Amino acid sequence: MIARRLVIRGTVQGVGFRHAMIGAAQSLRLDGWVRNRRDGAVEALVQGEAGAIGTIVKWCLRGPPAARVTDVASSAVDPDPTLGGFEARPTA
């Protein structure tokens, strides 16, 4: 199991990005969370099998139809064994 922190920039708020990402992550059996940031970006922590992480990162490069993603920054983090499922979290 691996974990990544993602910061997605562009037109990613107000376009259903978080909701769509929850569906995509759940279909890949990933654990973690997604939230809006006050700077206009979307931030996520995703953890699971390496192949599924690669797939969700590729998904984030395009996002839902109304999104216009300009950048996805990915950094390795330690897996969090307390996470179960994938959820939206409050804006930070």
N, C-alpha and C positions, 0 to 999 in steps of 0.2 A: 504494500500500500504506500502511495505517495500523496503529498498534498501540495497545492499551489495557491498562492494569493494572486488574484487577478485584479487589475484596474483597467476598466474599459472606458475609453474616452470617445467623444464625438457627440452626435445627437442620440443619446441613450437614455434620457429621462423623459417621461411623458409619452413613451412609445410602446409600453408594455414589455420592456426588456426584462425586468425582474420576473414577471409572471411567466414569460416564455422560457426564461432560463431555468426556472424551477421545473417546468415540464421536461425540458431537455435533460437536465441533470437527473431527474427521477427515472427517465427512460434508460439512462446509462448506469443506473444504480450507484450514483455518487452520493456522498454525504457532504454536508456543508451548509453554506448560507450565501445570500446575496442581499445587497442594500444599496440605496442611493447615497451619494456623498454630497456634502454641501457645495463642493466645487464643480458640480455638474457631471461628475463621473459616476460609474457604477463599480462597486467593489464586490468581490466574491472570494470565498474560501472554498475550494473544491478538493475532495480527497477520495481516493479509490484506486483502481487498477490503472497502470500507466497508459494503456491504450484508450481507456475511457476518458482520462484526463486530456490526452491529446485530441480526442474528438470534441470535447466541450470547448477547448481553446479554439479550435477551428470554427466551431459554431459561434463563439463570441466575436470572431472576426467579421461576421456578417450580422448576427443577431436576428431579431424579428423583422418583418418586411419594412416597417416604418423607420427603423434605426439606420443611422449613418455612422458606422464605426470608423474612427480615424486611427486608433491605436489600442493594442492590448498588451499591457505589461504583465509579465508573469515572473513570480519569484518563488523559489522553493521555501517551504515552511515545514515544521515538524507536524506530523499527523496528530490530530486531537481525538483520542479514543472515546471522549464523551459525546462526540457528534453522532447522531443517528437520523438519517433522512436528510432532506434538503428544504430549507425554509427561507422566507424573507425576513430580514431584520430591519429595525428602525434606521432612519437616516442618521449618518454620523458625520 
